[in-house]
Amino acid sequence: MDLLPIFLDMQGRPCLVVGGGATAARKVSNLLRAGASVTLVAPELCEALARQVASGALRHEARRFAPTDISGQRLVIAATDDRAVNRQIAQLAKAADIPVNVVDDPDACTFVLPSIVDRSPVTIAVSSGKTSPVLARLLRTRLEALIPAGYGRLAELSGRYRERVKARFSEQRDRRRFWDRVLQGAVAERIFAGQFQEAEAIIEQELAPDALERDMGEVYLVGAGPGDPDLISFRALRLMQQADVVVYDRLVAAPILNMTRRDAQRIYVGKERNHHAMRQEEINRLLADLAKDGHRVLRLKGGDPFIFGRGGEEIDTLAAEGVPFQVIPGITAASGCAAYAGIPLTHRDYAQSVTFVTGHLKDGTIDLNWPALAQPNQTVVFYMGLVGLPVIVERLMAHGVPPEMPIALVQQGTTHLQRVYTGTLATIRAIVEADPPSPPTLLIVGEVVKLRDKLNWYSPPDEPVQGATTSIV
């Protein structure tokens, strides 16, 4: 470790910044956020610094640096564009035992300002030990994406209850267990979901004199998207890695399933045509029972759980049973597959609305509102429509959709196995009979399919040879 990580209390402490450019502005902003009393010495100021001076946030001396400026300072930053002046400031500060940072000159520094992830009061500092500030900023960017803003609010809540927890639990071991439950369990999740009153209510229950250790778990209903692991949301990934039981569907891609905890119990409840590993009612019951046994249960579904994913049925049972749950939406197959196929679902010149419809109803029929689906200037997306393709094509044309209406079938969209078949209502059956696609396959009907040849951008690694009648990505 080349540098000692340390957080300084700068509230009200006098600090000197020399320089009036954009770099000095960034340094000044960080000092002000830490509560420092900043004096800025520079003949001219950039726009950002001029605004801060005008607001009264800091004191400005409109002149060049003078050695006496060092006197009485607790911290100094040299940020001029003159290397000799910066070095002079550094030497004077070192002689006075004042910490000094010199921009773009690590050898002249006695401390460096790290890249900061600010989730106040939680602060995460990243440093590359004077070697690569760009790398430190890159790591900070990645951390920014992984750490929810709610951690700051969680820290504030924890601070308010710290003394009460000490009074409630005399043993350090018991206090640690309490905070583990709070910071990794239902309280944290309520904070992240913006349910602040519910979070406080749970803490109050935990602190009640007659409270027992909580044995109720929670269910996370997470949309896994259409298949590409990069489309998973950050919140979904966090919950996937903390659940101890994973209940998953057939449409969840293996790379996404592998992103869950390695030691988590996995329960497959997938459904295929004429073969269900578990009936829906049994799945509903399973989720409730697992949570009541104290488990954090990940219900992982392909696409979005509220779009033909039966998520509403599952949380209806959970709500009736008093089981805590939360829903994390995913990118639905229509959106993901269409985007990766180069087919915009709406377009001002072709479609002013889009309709999602299932090609397989609960009773096994395809008894849909065909007059509504046959209206012009719209895009219709059929989920689970591959088996019913002949009926879908026949019924659309019977209700006035022209035979030359474009149609696309997207097989295993967003994955390396994606294939896209394009044709018209009149030709698509012959195309798929010559080269049958594999489920899951999405059907897109509408004039927007014409745009695919122009807008196609995604090429899977295992790209097959394109045929004469089948457009294959």
C-alpha positions as CSV (number, residue, x, y, z in Angstrom):
1,M,0.0,0.0,0.0
2,D,1.8,3.1,-1.2
3,L,-0.6,5.6,0.4
4,L,-2.5,5.6,3.7
5,P,-6.3,5.9,3.0
6,I,-7.7,8.5,5.4
7,F,-10.8,10.7,5.7
8,L,-10.2,14.2,7.1
9,D,-12.7,16.2,9.0
10,M,-12.5,19.5,7.1
11,Q,-15.7,21.2,8.6
12,G,-14.8,24.8,8.9
13,R,-11.1,24.3,8.4
14,P,-9.2,26.9,6.3
15,C,-8.0,25.5,2.9
16,L,-6.1,27.2,0.1
17,V,-6.6,26.5,-3.6
18,V,-4.4,28.3,-6.1
19,G,-5.6,28.4,-9.7
20,G,-8.7,29.5,-11.5
21,G,-9.3,26.8,-14.2
22,A,-11.6,23.8,-14.5
23,T,-9.3,21.5,-12.5
24,A,-9.3,24.0,-9.6
25,A,-13.1,24.1,-9.8
26,R,-13.3,20.4,-9.3
27,K,-11.0,20.5,-6.3
28,V,-13.0,23.5,-4.8
29,S,-16.3,21.6,-5.2
30,N,-15.0,18.6,-3.3
31,L,-13.7,20.8,-0.5
32,L,-16.9,22.7,-0.2
33,R,-18.9,19.5,-0.1
34,A,-16.8,18.5,2.8
35,G,-17.5,21.7,4.6
36,A,-14.1,23.4,4.3
37,S,-13.6,27.1,4.4
38,V,-11.9,27.8,1.1
39,T,-9.8,30.7,0.0
40,L,-9.2,30.8,-3.8
41,V,-6.2,32.7,-5.2
42,A,-6.2,33.4,-8.9
43,P,-6.1,36.4,-11.2
44,E,-8.9,35.0,-13.4
45,L,-11.6,32.5,-12.9
46,C,-13.4,30.0,-15.1
47,E,-17.2,30.3,-15.3
48,A,-17.8,27.5,-12.7
49,L,-15.6,29.2,-10.1
50,A,-17.0,32.6,-10.9
51,R,-20.5,31.3,-10.1
52,Q,-19.3,29.8,-6.8
53,V,-17.6,33.0,-5.8
54,A,-20.7,35.0,-6.7
55,S,-22.8,32.7,-4.5
56,G,-20.6,33.5,-1.5
57,A,-19.5,29.9,-1.1
58,L,-15.8,30.8,-0.9
59,R,-13.4,33.8,-0.6
60,H,-11.5,34.9,-3.7
61,E,-8.3,36.8,-3.9
62,A,-8.0,38.1,-7.5
63,R,-4.2,38.1,-7.8
64,R,-1.2,35.8,-8.2
65,F,0.0,33.5,-5.4
66,A,2.1,35.0,-2.6
67,P,4.2,32.9,-0.1
68,T,2.2,34.4,2.8
69,D,-1.0,32.7,1.5
70,I,0.2,29.5,3.0
71,S,0.1,30.8,6.6
72,G,-2.7,29.4,8.7
73,Q,-4.0,26.9,6.1
74,R,-4.8,23.3,7.1
75,L,-4.6,22.0,3.5
76,V,-3.3,23.4,0.2
77,I,-4.0,22.5,-3.4
78,A,-1.8,23.9,-6.2
79,A,-3.8,23.9,-9.5
80,T,-2.3,26.6,-11.7
81,D,-1.0,25.9,-15.2
82,D,2.5,27.0,-14.2
83,R,4.6,24.0,-13.1
84,A,7.2,26.2,-11.4
85,V,4.5,28.0,-9.3
86,N,2.9,24.7,-8.3
87,R,6.3,23.4,-7.2
88,Q,7.0,26.6,-5.2
89,I,3.6,26.2,-3.4
90,A,4.4,22.5,-2.7
91,Q,7.8,23.3,-1.2
92,L,6.4,26.0,1.1
93,A,3.5,23.8,2.2
94,K,5.9,20.9,3.0
95,A,8.2,23.2,5.0
96,A,5.2,24.2,7.0
97,D,4.0,20.6,7.5
98,I,0.8,21.4,5.6
99,P,-0.7,18.6,3.4
100,V,-0.4,19.7,-0.3
101,N,-1.8,18.3,-3.5
102,V,-0.3,19.4,-6.9
103,V,-2.4,18.7,-10.0
104,D,-0.7,16.5,-12.6
105,D,2.5,16.2,-10.5
106,P,2.2,13.3,-8.1
107,D,5.9,13.5,-7.0
108,A,5.2,17.0,-5.6
109,C,2.2,15.8,-3.6
110,T,2.0,14.7,0.0
111,F,-1.6,13.5,-0.5
112,V,-3.8,12.8,-3.5
113,L,-7.5,13.4,-3.9
114,P,-9.2,10.1,-4.8
115,S,-12.0,9.5,-7.1
116,I,-15.1,9.6,-5.0
117,V,-18.4,7.7,-4.9
118,D,-20.7,9.9,-2.8
119,R,-23.6,8.2,-1.1
120,S,-23.5,10.7,1.8
121,P,-22.9,10.0,4.6
122,V,-21.3,6.9,3.0
123,T,-18.2,7.9,1.0
124,I,-16.1,5.5,-1.1
125,A,-12.7,6.7,-2.2
126,V,-10.7,5.0,-5.0
127,S,-7.0,5.7,-5.6
128,S,-4.4,4.2,-7.9
129,G,-1.5,5.3,-5.7
130,K,-0.4,8.2,-7.9
131,T,0.0,5.9,-10.9
132,S,-3.2,6.3,-13.0
133,P,-6.0,8.7,-12.1
134,V,-7.8,7.7,-15.2
135,L,-8.0,4.1,-14.0
136,A,-9.3,5.3,-10.6
137,R,-12.0,7.3,-12.3
138,L,-12.9,4.2,-14.4
139,L,-13.3,2.1,-11.2
140,R,-15.3,4.8,-9.6
141,T,-17.7,4.8,-12.5
142,R,-18.2,1.1,-12.2
143,L,-18.8,1.4,-8.4
144,E,-21.3,4.2,-9.0
145,A,-23.3,1.8,-11.2
146,L,-23.2,-1.0,-8.6
147,I,-24.0,0.9,-5.4
148,P,-27.6,2.1,-5.1
149,A,-28.1,5.7,-3.9
150,G,-30.2,4.2,-1.1
151,Y,-27.1,3.3,0.8
152,G,-26.8,6.9,2.0
153,R,-30.3,6.8,3.4
154,L,-29.6,3.4,4.9
155,A,-26.6,4.8,6.7
156,E,-28.6,7.8,8.0
157,L,-31.3,5.4,9.3
158,S,-28.6,3.2,11.0
159,G,-27.1,6.3,12.7
160,R,-30.4,7.3,14.2
161,Y,-30.8,3.9,15.8
162,R,-27.2,3.2,16.8
163,E,-27.6,4.2,20.5
164,R,-30.9,2.3,20.9
165,V,-29.4,-0.8,19.4
166,K,-26.5,-0.6,22.0
167,A,-29.0,-0.3,24.8
168,R,-31.2,-3.1,23.4
169,F,-28.3,-5.6,22.9
170,S,-25.5,-5.7,25.5
171,E,-23.5,-8.3,23.7
172,Q,-21.5,-7.2,20.6
173,R,-22.4,-10.5,18.9
174,D,-26.1,-9.8,19.3
175,R,-25.6,-6.3,17.9
176,R,-23.7,-7.6,14.9
177,R,-26.5,-10.1,14.2
178,F,-29.1,-7.3,14.4
179,W,-27.2,-5.1,12.0
180,D,-26.6,-8.0,9.6
181,R,-30.4,-8.5,9.5
182,V,-31.0,-4.8,9.0
183,L,-28.3,-4.0,6.5
184,Q,-28.8,-7.1,4.3
185,G,-32.5,-7.9,4.8
186,A,-35.9,-6.4,4.6
187,V,-35.0,-3.0,6.1
188,A,-32.3,-2.3,3.4
189,E,-34.6,-3.5,0.6
190,R,-37.4,-1.2,1.9
191,I,-35.0,1.7,1.8
192,F,-33.8,0.9,-1.7
193,A,-37.4,0.7,-2.8
194,G,-38.2,4.1,-1.3
195,Q,-40.4,2.7,1.4
196,F,-38.9,4.6,4.3
197,Q,-41.8,4.3,6.8
198,E,-42.0,0.6,6.3
199,A,-38.2,0.3,6.9
200,E,-38.5,2.2,10.2
201,A,-41.5,0.1,11.2
202,I,-39.5,-3.1,10.8
203,I,-36.6,-1.8,12.9
204,E,-39.1,-0.8,15.6
205,Q,-40.4,-4.4,15.6
206,E,-36.9,-5.8,15.8
207,L,-36.1,-3.5,18.8
208,A,-39.3,-4.3,20.7
209,P,-38.5,-5.9,24.1
210,D,-40.4,-9.1,23.4
211,A,-39.2,-9.4,19.8
212,L,-37.9,-12.7,18.6
213,E,-35.4,-13.2,15.9
214,R,-37.3,-12.6,12.7
215,D,-38.1,-15.8,10.7
216,M,-40.0,-14.4,7.8
217,G,-38.1,-14.2,4.5
218,E,-39.0,-12.3,1.4
219,V,-39.6,-13.0,-2.3
220,Y,-37.9,-11.1,-5.1
221,L,-39.8,-11.3,-8.3
222,V,-37.1,-10.5,-10.9
223,G,-37.4,-10.1,-14.6
224,A,-34.4,-11.7,-16.3
225,G,-34.9,-10.1,-19.7
226,P,-34.9,-11.8,-23.0
227,G,-31.6,-13.6,-22.7
228,D,-28.6,-11.3,-23.0
229,P,-27.0,-11.1,-19.4
230,D,-25.9,-7.5,-20.1
231,L,-29.6,-6.4,-20.1
232,I,-30.0,-7.3,-16.4
233,S,-30.7,-4.3,-14.2
234,F,-28.2,-3.5,-11.4
235,R,-31.0,-3.9,-8.8
236,A,-31.9,-7.3,-10.2
237,L,-28.2,-8.4,-10.1
238,R,-27.9,-7.3,-6.4
239,L,-30.9,-9.4,-5.4
240,M,-29.8,-12.3,-7.5
241,Q,-26.6,-12.5,-5.5
242,Q,-28.2,-12.3,-2.1
243,A,-31.1,-14.8,-2.4
244,D,-30.5,-18.2,-0.9
245,V,-33.2,-20.0,-3.0
246,V,-33.7,-19.5,-6.7
247,V,-37.0,-20.5,-8.4
248,Y,-36.5,-20.2,-12.1
249,D,-38.3,-20.7,-15.4
250,R,-37.4,-22.5,-18.7
251,L,-36.9,-19.1,-20.4
252,V,-34.1,-18.0,-18.1
253,A,-30.8,-18.2,-20.0
254,A,-28.1,-20.2,-18.4
255,P,-25.6,-17.3,-18.3
256,I,-28.2,-15.3,-16.3
257,L,-28.9,-18.2,-13.9
258,N,-25.1,-18.5,-13.3
259,M,-25.1,-15.0,-12.0
260,T,-27.0,-16.1,-8.9
261,R,-25.2,-17.1,-5.7
262,R,-23.3,-20.4,-6.2
263,D,-24.5,-21.8,-2.9
264,A,-28.1,-20.9,-3.5
265,Q,-30.6,-23.8,-3.8
266,R,-32.1,-23.9,-7.3
267,I,-35.6,-25.1,-8.0
268,Y,-36.8,-25.5,-11.7
269,V,-40.4,-24.8,-12.3
270,G,-40.3,-24.3,-16.1
271,K,-43.3,-24.9,-18.4
272,E,-43.2,-26.3,-21.9
273,R,-46.1,-27.0,-24.2
274,N,-48.1,-29.9,-22.7
275,H,-45.4,-30.4,-20.0
276,H,-45.3,-28.4,-16.8
277,A,-42.6,-29.2,-14.2
278,M,-45.0,-27.6,-11.6
279,R,-48.5,-26.2,-11.9
280,Q,-48.9,-22.4,-11.4
281,E,-50.8,-22.9,-8.2
282,E,-48.0,-25.1,-6.8
283,I,-45.5,-22.4,-7.7
284,N,-47.5,-19.8,-5.9
285,R,-47.7,-22.0,-2.8
286,L,-44.0,-22.9,-3.0
287,L,-42.9,-19.2,-3.0
288,A,-45.0,-18.4,0.1
289,D,-43.8,-21.5,2.0
290,L,-40.1,-20.8,1.3
291,A,-40.4,-17.2,2.5
292,K,-42.3,-18.3,5.6
293,D,-39.4,-20.7,6.4
294,G,-37.1,-17.6,6.5
295,H,-35.6,-17.8,3.0
296,R,-34.8,-14.9,0.7
297,V,-36.4,-16.3,-2.5
298,L,-35.5,-15.2,-6.0
299,R,-38.3,-15.8,-8.4
300,L,-36.5,-15.5,-11.7
301,K,-38.5,-15.1,-14.8
302,G,-37.6,-14.6,-18.5
303,G,-38.6,-11.2,-19.8
304,D,-40.7,-9.0,-17.5
305,P,-42.7,-10.7,-14.8
306,F,-45.8,-8.6,-15.4
307,I,-46.0,-9.1,-19.2
308,F,-47.3,-12.7,-19.8
309,G,-45.1,-13.8,-16.9
310,R,-47.9,-14.6,-14.4
311,G,-46.2,-12.4,-11.9
312,G,-49.5,-10.9,-10.9
313,E,-50.9,-14.3,-9.9
314,E,-47.8,-15.1,-7.8
315,I,-47.7,-11.9,-5.8
316,D,-51.5,-12.1,-5.3
317,T,-50.9,-15.3,-3.3
318,L,-47.9,-13.7,-1.5
319,A,-50.0,-10.6,-0.5
320,A,-52.8,-12.8,0.7
321,E,-50.3,-14.8,2.9
322,G,-48.7,-11.7,4.3
323,V,-45.3,-12.5,2.7
324,P,-43.1,-9.5,1.9
325,F,-42.2,-9.2,-1.8
326,Q,-40.8,-6.8,-4.3
327,V,-41.0,-6.7,-8.1
328,I,-38.0,-5.8,-10.3
329,P,-39.1,-5.3,-13.9
330,G,-37.1,-6.8,-16.8
331,I,-36.8,-6.0,-20.4
332,T,-39.7,-7.7,-22.0
333,A,-39.1,-10.0,-25.0
334,A,-41.0,-7.7,-27.4
335,S,-38.7,-4.8,-26.6
336,G,-35.5,-6.7,-26.4
337,C,-36.0,-9.0,-29.4
338,A,-37.3,-6.3,-31.6
339,A,-34.4,-4.0,-30.8
340,Y,-31.8,-6.7,-31.4
341,A,-33.5,-7.6,-34.7
342,G,-33.4,-4.0,-35.9
343,I,-37.2,-3.6,-35.9
344,P,-38.5,-0.5,-34.1
345,L,-41.9,-1.3,-32.6
346,T,-43.2,2.2,-33.3
347,H,-42.3,4.6,-36.0
348,R,-44.0,7.9,-37.1
349,D,-44.3,6.7,-40.7
350,Y,-45.5,3.2,-40.0
351,A,-47.0,2.5,-36.6
352,Q,-48.5,4.8,-34.0
353,S,-49.2,2.1,-31.5
354,V,-48.0,-1.3,-30.5
355,T,-50.0,-4.2,-29.0
356,F,-48.6,-7.1,-27.0
357,V,-50.8,-10.3,-27.2
358,T,-50.3,-13.9,-26.2
359,G,-50.6,-16.5,-28.9
360,H,-51.5,-19.1,-26.4
361,L,-54.4,-18.5,-24.0
362,K,-55.0,-20.2,-20.7
363,D,-57.5,-22.7,-22.2
364,G,-55.1,-23.5,-25.0
365,T,-57.1,-21.6,-27.7
366,I,-56.2,-18.6,-29.8
367,D,-59.5,-16.8,-29.4
368,L,-58.3,-13.2,-29.6
369,N,-59.9,-9.9,-30.5
370,W,-59.0,-10.2,-34.2
371,P,-60.8,-7.0,-35.4
372,A,-58.7,-4.9,-33.0
373,L,-55.5,-6.7,-34.0
374,A,-56.3,-6.1,-37.7
375,Q,-56.4,-2.3,-37.4
376,P,-53.9,-0.4,-39.6
377,N,-51.0,1.7,-38.5
378,Q,-50.0,-0.5,-35.5
379,T,-47.5,-3.2,-34.6
380,V,-48.7,-6.4,-33.1
381,V,-46.3,-8.6,-31.2
382,F,-47.4,-12.2,-30.4
383,Y,-45.8,-14.0,-27.5
384,M,-45.8,-17.8,-27.6
385,G,-47.2,-17.7,-31.1
386,L,-45.0,-20.1,-33.0
387,V,-47.2,-23.2,-32.7
388,G,-50.3,-21.1,-33.5
389,L,-48.6,-19.3,-36.5
390,P,-51.0,-20.8,-39.1
391,V,-54.0,-19.8,-37.2
392,I,-52.7,-16.3,-36.5
393,V,-51.9,-15.7,-40.2
394,E,-55.2,-17.0,-41.3
395,R,-57.3,-15.0,-38.8
396,L,-55.4,-11.7,-39.5
397,M,-56.0,-12.0,-43.2
398,A,-59.6,-13.1,-42.7
399,H,-60.1,-9.8,-40.8
400,G,-58.7,-7.6,-43.5
401,V,-55.0,-7.5,-43.0
402,P,-53.4,-7.6,-46.5
403,P,-51.4,-10.7,-47.4
404,E,-48.4,-8.6,-48.2
405,M,-48.2,-7.3,-44.6
406,P,-44.6,-7.8,-43.3
407,I,-44.0,-10.3,-40.5
408,A,-40.9,-11.3,-38.6
409,L,-40.1,-14.2,-36.3
410,V,-37.3,-13.7,-33.8
411,Q,-35.9,-16.9,-32.4
412,Q,-34.1,-16.7,-29.1
413,G,-33.7,-13.0,-29.4
414,T,-30.7,-11.1,-27.9
415,T,-28.7,-14.3,-27.6
416,H,-25.9,-15.9,-29.7
417,L,-28.6,-18.2,-31.1
418,Q,-30.8,-15.4,-32.4
419,R,-32.2,-15.9,-35.9
420,V,-34.7,-13.6,-37.6
421,Y,-37.1,-14.9,-40.3
422,T,-38.8,-12.2,-42.3
423,G,-41.6,-12.5,-44.9
424,T,-45.2,-11.6,-45.4
425,L,-48.4,-13.1,-44.1
426,A,-48.7,-14.9,-47.4
427,T,-45.2,-16.3,-47.5
428,I,-44.1,-16.8,-43.8
429,R,-45.6,-20.3,-43.4
430,A,-43.6,-21.7,-46.3
431,I,-40.4,-20.0,-45.0
432,V,-40.6,-21.5,-41.5
433,E,-41.7,-24.9,-42.9
434,A,-38.5,-25.0,-45.0
435,D,-36.3,-24.1,-42.0
436,P,-38.3,-24.5,-38.7
437,P,-37.3,-22.1,-35.9
438,S,-37.0,-23.2,-32.3
439,P,-38.9,-21.7,-29.3
440,P,-38.9,-19.3,-27.8
441,T,-39.8,-17.4,-30.9
442,L,-41.6,-14.0,-31.0
443,L,-43.8,-12.9,-33.9
444,I,-43.9,-9.2,-35.0
445,V,-46.5,-8.1,-37.5
446,G,-46.5,-4.7,-39.0
447,E,-45.1,-2.3,-41.6
448,V,-42.1,-1.6,-39.2
449,V,-40.6,-4.9,-40.2
450,K,-39.7,-3.3,-43.5
451,L,-37.1,-1.3,-41.7
452,R,-35.1,-4.3,-40.6
453,D,-32.9,-4.5,-43.7
454,K,-31.8,-0.9,-43.1
455,L,-31.6,-0.9,-39.3
456,N,-30.2,-4.4,-38.6
457,W,-27.1,-4.0,-36.3
458,Y,-26.7,-7.1,-34.2
459,S,-24.7,-10.1,-35.5
460,P,-24.5,-13.1,-33.1
461,P,-21.1,-14.9,-32.9
462,D,-22.4,-18.1,-34.6
463,E,-24.0,-16.4,-37.6
464,P,-25.4,-19.0,-40.0
465,V,-25.4,-18.6,-43.8
466,Q,-28.3,-16.4,-45.0
467,G,-30.8,-18.2,-47.2
468,A,-32.7,-16.9,-50.2
469,T,-36.1,-16.8,-48.4
470,T,-35.1,-16.6,-44.8
471,S,-33.5,-13.4,-43.4
472,I,-31.1,-14.6,-40.7
473,V,-29.2,-12.4,-38.4
